[in-house]
Amino acid sequence: MIVDSHVYCFPAPDTRAGHPTVAAHLEFWQRQQALHHQPTFRVRDRAPGDSRVLLDPTPEDPLRVATNRNFRVDRVCNRFVWTVDGEDYTKQQLPPNVIEFSPGAVIAEMDHAGVDWGLVHVDATLTKDPAYLAGCVAQFPHRLRSMAPIDEWLIPTQPDAAIRQAVDAVKVHGLHALKIIPEYAYRHSSSRDFTAPEWRPFWDEVAGLGVPVFFTLGSHPGVTDPRAGFVAELWRLRAWHERYPGVPVGITHGYPWRDYLEGDRFALTDDMWAPLVGTEICLEVGFPFRIGDRFDFPYRKCWPVLEAMVRHLGARRLMWGTDLPFQNRFCTYRQSRDYIEKYTTSILSREDVAQIMGGTAARVLGLPPRPAVT
């Protein structure tokens, strides 16, 4: 059974998508476009541009979005466009011609690539609407599961409100996992530690919901070395896992692999794995959407990293994920399977591949052996 632990369904950016207004939704997208590493170019002639002009930082809010760039959706080419000195600019953070991604589009990709199940991820930029996500699952209940969105900034400051969101998503809308991005709380509150006492009322309630919790981690605030900052967050996650050992837990995206690049090779150290060794914390395996602009299919430069992940953590704690549709910027969905299944036979056993490509995710999500015929 093949399980993609990281797919997306999302409505168009110029809709509310669970935000108070369309403008509030577009602000999240504008910030994403400003910060994402994909190259910016001028629409007229594809000359390089700078997306940081989409921000108007202040000491109090270094990520405040600029209001004078006419940031908008171009419905002709299905992409974002903004204007600087009379010239329009864009970038392809989303794959070309993708401005929304329906559950039907996900299933079509899965069918073409022979994927049985997909776990729908969430992010405030894409959608904050649990009813929308429940509707996606309802269309394909034997193929899709979905995480639930939480306003992370409420957790340390208004835990009761965050708890209501989690309970509503799981108990009312029937969603299957929670996703937490601590960075959103760090950005919008004074909290700097998701294991701090002010987070515990939320965690204590979440632990009783009976669903996995997935974390998207970045560098801890105030740490200038992004590798050290990420590992510091892993140690916090280990402490969290020790406090809530009965909750299945996963890390989305894997490590911040771009930060571990030195030239055209990865700089790996044994101590980077230390926070995860001896735990049941699971880790996503997904390289094309993270470094597909640096290395080409079949991503041979990534094979030593995959071998190290299996050696230090074990295949039963690794979950294949693609970030569909975002990985389509660099390779096809089928190739995002093939680079593991067809090209790593010298470093992975068949049993390892079976765990990575579906066994681990099926166990964490409690999936039935095979999806029913739809």
C-alpha positions as CSV (number, residue, x, y, z in Angstrom):
1,M,0.0,0.0,0.0
2,I,1.3,3.4,-1.0
3,V,0.5,6.3,1.3
4,D,1.5,9.9,0.6
5,S,1.7,11.5,4.0
6,H,1.8,15.1,2.6
7,V,-0.7,16.3,0.1
8,Y,-2.8,19.5,-0.1
9,C,-6.3,20.5,-1.0
10,F,-7.0,24.3,-1.0
11,P,-9.4,26.8,-2.4
12,A,-8.4,29.9,-4.5
13,P,-6.4,32.6,-2.6
14,D,-9.0,35.2,-3.4
15,T,-11.6,33.5,-1.3
16,R,-12.0,33.7,2.5
17,A,-10.9,30.1,3.2
18,G,-11.8,30.3,6.8
19,H,-10.2,33.8,7.3
20,P,-12.2,36.8,8.4
21,T,-11.9,38.4,5.0
22,V,-10.5,37.7,1.5
23,A,-7.9,40.4,2.2
24,A,-6.7,38.7,5.4
25,H,-6.3,35.5,3.4
26,L,-4.3,37.2,0.7
27,E,-2.0,38.7,3.3
28,F,-0.8,35.2,4.2
29,W,-0.1,34.5,0.6
30,Q,1.7,37.8,0.1
31,R,4.0,37.0,3.1
32,Q,4.6,33.5,1.6
33,Q,5.5,35.0,-1.8
34,A,7.8,37.5,-0.1
35,L,9.8,34.9,1.8
36,H,9.8,31.8,-0.4
37,H,13.1,30.9,-2.1
38,Q,11.6,30.4,-5.6
39,P,13.0,33.1,-7.9
40,T,11.1,36.3,-8.7
41,F,10.9,37.6,-12.2
42,R,9.4,40.5,-14.1
43,V,6.4,39.4,-16.2
44,R,7.4,41.5,-19.2
45,D,10.7,39.9,-19.9
46,R,11.4,37.4,-17.1
47,A,14.2,39.6,-15.7
48,P,15.1,38.8,-12.1
49,G,13.2,40.7,-9.3
50,D,13.1,40.9,-5.6
51,S,10.0,39.6,-3.7
52,R,11.1,41.1,-0.4
53,V,9.4,44.4,-1.6
54,L,6.2,42.6,-0.7
55,L,7.1,43.3,3.0
56,D,7.1,46.6,4.8
57,P,8.9,45.6,8.0
58,T,8.8,47.5,11.3
59,P,10.8,46.7,14.5
60,E,7.5,45.5,16.0
61,D,6.5,43.5,13.0
62,P,9.4,42.5,10.7
63,L,7.0,40.5,8.5
64,R,4.4,43.2,8.0
65,V,3.1,43.1,4.4
66,A,3.4,46.1,2.1
67,T,0.0,47.7,1.1
68,N,1.3,49.5,-2.0
69,R,2.1,46.6,-4.3
70,N,-1.3,45.7,-5.6
71,F,-0.7,42.0,-4.7
72,R,-3.4,40.0,-6.6
73,V,-4.4,36.8,-8.4
74,D,-3.8,36.8,-12.1
75,R,-6.7,34.7,-13.3
76,V,-5.5,34.6,-16.9
77,C,-2.2,32.7,-16.0
78,N,-3.3,31.5,-12.6
79,R,-0.5,33.0,-10.6
80,F,0.2,35.8,-8.2
81,V,1.2,39.2,-9.5
82,W,2.3,42.4,-7.9
83,T,3.4,45.8,-9.2
84,V,6.6,47.8,-8.5
85,D,7.2,51.1,-10.3
86,G,4.6,50.2,-13.0
87,E,6.1,46.7,-13.7
88,D,4.4,43.4,-12.8
89,Y,6.3,40.7,-11.0
90,T,5.6,37.1,-10.1
91,K,7.1,33.8,-8.9
92,Q,6.1,30.2,-9.1
93,Q,5.9,29.1,-5.5
94,L,2.9,27.1,-6.7
95,P,3.4,25.0,-9.9
96,P,2.5,26.8,-13.1
97,N,-1.2,27.2,-13.7
98,V,-2.2,26.0,-10.2
99,I,-4.0,28.6,-8.1
100,E,-6.3,26.2,-6.3
101,F,-6.2,22.4,-5.9
102,S,-9.4,20.4,-5.5
103,P,-9.7,16.9,-3.9
104,G,-10.5,15.6,-7.4
105,A,-7.2,17.0,-8.6
106,V,-5.4,15.1,-5.8
107,I,-7.2,11.9,-6.6
108,A,-6.4,12.2,-10.3
109,E,-2.7,12.6,-9.5
110,M,-2.9,9.7,-7.0
111,D,-4.6,7.4,-9.5
112,H,-2.0,8.3,-12.2
113,A,0.9,7.5,-9.9
114,G,-0.7,4.5,-8.2
115,V,-1.0,6.0,-4.7
116,D,-3.6,4.5,-2.4
117,W,-4.1,7.1,0.3
118,G,-3.2,10.8,0.9
119,L,-3.0,12.7,4.1
120,V,-4.1,16.3,3.5
121,H,-2.0,18.9,5.3
122,V,-3.0,22.3,6.5
123,D,-1.5,25.8,6.7
124,A,-3.2,29.1,7.4
125,T,-2.0,30.3,4.0
126,L,-3.9,27.6,2.2
127,T,-7.1,27.3,4.3
128,K,-8.2,27.6,7.9
129,D,-11.6,26.1,7.2
130,P,-12.2,22.6,8.8
131,A,-15.6,22.3,7.0
132,Y,-13.9,22.6,3.7
133,L,-11.3,20.0,4.6
134,A,-14.1,17.7,5.9
135,G,-15.8,18.1,2.6
136,C,-12.7,17.1,0.7
137,V,-12.5,13.9,2.7
138,A,-16.3,13.3,2.3
139,Q,-15.8,13.2,-1.5
140,F,-13.2,10.5,-1.3
141,P,-13.5,8.9,2.2
142,H,-11.6,5.7,1.1
143,R,-8.6,7.7,-0.3
144,L,-8.1,10.8,1.9
145,R,-7.5,11.7,5.5
146,S,-7.0,15.3,6.7
147,M,-5.2,17.2,9.4
148,A,-7.0,20.0,11.2
149,P,-6.0,23.6,11.3
150,I,-5.4,25.4,14.6
151,D,-4.7,29.1,15.2
152,E,-1.4,28.4,17.0
153,W,-1.1,31.9,18.4
154,L,-4.2,31.2,20.5
155,I,-2.6,28.2,22.2
156,P,-0.4,30.1,24.8
157,T,-2.7,33.1,25.1
158,Q,-6.3,31.8,24.7
159,P,-6.0,28.0,25.3
160,D,-9.7,27.5,25.7
161,A,-10.3,28.9,22.2
162,A,-7.6,26.7,20.7
163,I,-9.0,23.7,22.5
164,R,-12.5,24.4,21.0
165,Q,-10.9,24.5,17.5
166,A,-9.2,21.2,18.0
167,V,-12.2,19.5,19.5
168,D,-14.6,20.9,16.9
169,A,-12.3,19.7,14.0
170,V,-12.0,16.2,15.4
171,K,-15.3,15.6,17.0
172,V,-17.6,17.6,14.8
173,H,-15.9,17.6,11.4
174,G,-14.3,14.2,11.8
175,L,-10.7,15.2,10.9
176,H,-8.0,12.8,11.6
177,A,-4.9,14.6,12.9
178,L,-3.7,17.9,14.2
179,K,-1.0,20.0,12.7
180,I,0.9,22.5,14.8
181,I,3.3,25.2,13.4
182,P,5.0,26.7,16.5
183,E,6.5,29.5,14.4
184,Y,3.0,31.1,14.0
185,A,2.7,31.3,17.8
186,Y,6.2,32.6,18.2
187,R,5.5,35.3,15.6
188,H,2.1,36.5,17.0
189,S,2.6,36.0,20.7
190,S,5.3,36.4,23.3
191,S,5.6,32.6,23.7
192,R,8.9,31.0,22.5
193,D,8.5,27.4,23.7
194,F,5.8,25.0,22.8
195,T,6.5,22.9,25.9
196,A,6.1,25.9,28.2
197,P,3.4,25.8,31.0
198,E,1.0,28.1,29.2
199,W,0.8,25.5,26.3
200,R,-0.1,22.6,28.7
201,P,-3.8,23.1,29.0
202,F,-4.1,22.8,25.2
203,W,-1.7,19.8,25.0
204,D,-3.5,18.0,27.9
205,E,-6.8,18.2,26.1
206,V,-5.3,17.3,22.7
207,A,-3.7,14.2,24.1
208,G,-7.2,12.8,24.9
209,L,-8.5,13.3,21.3
210,G,-6.9,10.0,20.1
211,V,-5.4,11.5,16.9
212,P,-1.8,12.0,15.8
213,V,-0.1,15.4,16.1
214,F,2.2,16.6,13.4
215,F,4.7,19.4,13.9
216,T,6.2,21.7,11.3
217,L,9.3,23.0,13.0
218,G,11.7,25.8,12.1
219,S,14.7,27.3,13.9
220,H,14.0,28.4,17.4
221,P,13.8,32.2,17.7
222,G,17.0,33.9,18.8
223,V,19.3,31.2,17.5
224,T,21.4,32.5,14.6
225,D,22.5,29.1,13.3
226,P,19.5,27.6,11.6
227,R,20.8,24.0,12.1
228,A,21.3,24.5,15.8
229,G,18.0,26.3,16.1
230,F,16.2,23.4,14.4
231,V,17.9,20.8,16.6
232,A,16.9,22.9,19.6
233,E,13.3,22.5,18.6
234,L,13.8,18.8,18.1
235,W,14.9,18.5,21.8
236,R,11.7,20.4,22.8
237,L,9.7,17.9,20.7
238,R,11.4,15.0,22.5
239,A,10.5,16.5,25.8
240,W,6.9,16.9,24.6
241,H,6.8,13.3,23.4
242,E,8.1,12.1,26.8
243,R,5.2,14.0,28.4
244,Y,2.6,12.6,26.0
245,P,4.0,9.1,25.0
246,G,0.7,7.8,23.9
247,V,0.2,10.4,21.2
248,P,1.5,9.4,17.7
249,V,3.7,12.2,16.5
250,G,5.4,13.1,13.3
251,I,7.6,15.9,11.9
252,T,6.5,17.3,8.5
253,H,9.0,18.1,5.8
254,G,11.9,16.3,7.5
255,Y,14.9,18.5,8.4
256,P,15.4,21.9,6.8
257,W,17.6,20.3,4.2
258,R,18.6,23.6,2.4
259,D,20.3,24.7,5.6
260,Y,22.4,21.5,5.6
261,L,23.8,22.0,2.1
262,E,27.4,23.0,1.7
263,G,28.0,23.4,-2.0
264,D,26.5,20.4,-3.7
265,R,26.6,18.1,-0.7
266,F,24.8,17.6,2.6
267,A,26.8,18.2,5.8
268,L,25.4,15.6,8.1
269,T,26.5,14.9,11.7
270,D,25.6,12.2,14.1
271,D,24.4,14.7,16.8
272,M,21.7,16.1,14.5
273,W,19.8,12.8,14.9
274,A,20.3,12.6,18.7
275,P,17.0,14.2,19.8
276,L,15.1,11.6,17.8
277,V,17.1,8.5,18.6
278,G,15.3,6.0,20.9
279,T,11.9,7.7,20.4
280,E,8.8,6.9,18.4
281,I,8.7,10.2,16.7
282,C,8.2,9.8,12.9
283,L,9.9,11.9,10.2
284,E,8.8,12.7,6.7
285,V,10.9,11.8,3.7
286,G,10.5,14.3,0.9
287,F,13.3,15.8,-1.1
288,P,12.0,17.0,-4.5
289,F,9.9,19.8,-3.1
290,R,12.6,20.9,-0.7
291,I,15.7,20.9,-2.9
292,G,14.4,20.2,-6.4
293,D,15.8,23.4,-7.6
294,R,19.3,22.3,-6.5
295,F,19.4,18.7,-7.7
296,D,17.7,16.9,-10.5
297,F,15.8,13.6,-10.6
298,P,16.6,11.0,-9.4
299,Y,18.2,13.0,-6.6
300,R,21.4,11.0,-6.2
301,K,22.9,13.6,-3.8
302,C,20.0,12.8,-1.4
303,W,20.7,9.1,-1.2
304,P,23.3,9.3,1.6
305,V,20.8,11.4,3.6
306,L,18.1,8.7,3.2
307,E,20.6,6.0,4.2
308,A,21.5,8.0,7.3
309,M,17.8,8.4,8.2
310,V,17.3,4.7,8.0
311,R,20.4,3.9,9.9
312,H,19.8,6.4,12.8
313,L,16.0,6.2,13.0
314,G,14.8,3.0,11.3
315,A,12.5,2.8,8.3
316,R,9.5,2.1,10.5
317,R,9.7,5.8,11.6
318,L,9.9,7.3,8.1
319,M,7.0,8.4,6.0
320,W,7.1,9.3,2.3
321,G,5.6,12.7,1.6
322,T,5.5,14.9,-1.5
323,D,3.9,18.3,-0.7
324,L,1.6,17.7,-3.7
325,P,1.0,19.8,-5.8
326,F,4.1,21.9,-4.8
327,Q,6.6,19.2,-5.8
328,N,5.3,19.5,-9.4
329,R,7.5,22.5,-9.8
330,F,10.4,20.1,-10.2
331,C,9.3,16.6,-11.1
332,T,6.1,14.6,-11.8
333,Y,4.2,12.9,-9.1
334,R,5.1,9.5,-10.4
335,Q,8.8,10.5,-10.3
336,S,8.4,11.5,-6.6
337,R,7.7,7.8,-6.1
338,D,10.3,6.5,-8.4
339,Y,13.3,8.2,-7.0
340,I,12.9,6.0,-3.9
341,E,11.3,2.8,-5.2
342,K,13.4,2.4,-8.4
343,Y,16.7,4.1,-7.6
344,T,17.6,3.3,-4.0
345,T,17.8,-0.5,-4.1
346,S,21.5,-0.4,-3.3
347,I,20.9,1.3,0.1
348,L,17.4,0.3,1.1
349,S,15.9,-3.2,1.5
350,R,12.4,-4.0,0.1
351,E,11.2,-4.0,3.7
352,D,12.6,-0.5,4.2
353,V,10.9,0.8,1.1
354,A,7.6,-0.7,2.1
355,Q,7.7,1.0,5.5
356,I,8.7,4.4,4.0
357,M,6.2,4.3,1.1
358,G,3.2,3.5,3.2
359,G,3.7,1.1,6.1
360,T,4.6,3.8,8.7
361,A,1.9,6.3,7.7
362,A,-0.7,3.6,7.6
363,R,0.2,2.6,11.1
364,V,0.3,6.1,12.5
365,L,-3.0,7.0,10.8
366,G,-4.7,3.7,11.5
367,L,-5.6,3.1,7.9
368,P,-7.3,-0.1,6.8
369,P,-5.2,-2.5,4.7
370,R,-6.5,-1.4,1.4
371,P,-8.8,1.4,0.2
372,A,-12.2,0.3,-1.0
373,V,-13.0,0.7,-4.7
374,T,-14.5,4.2,-5.3
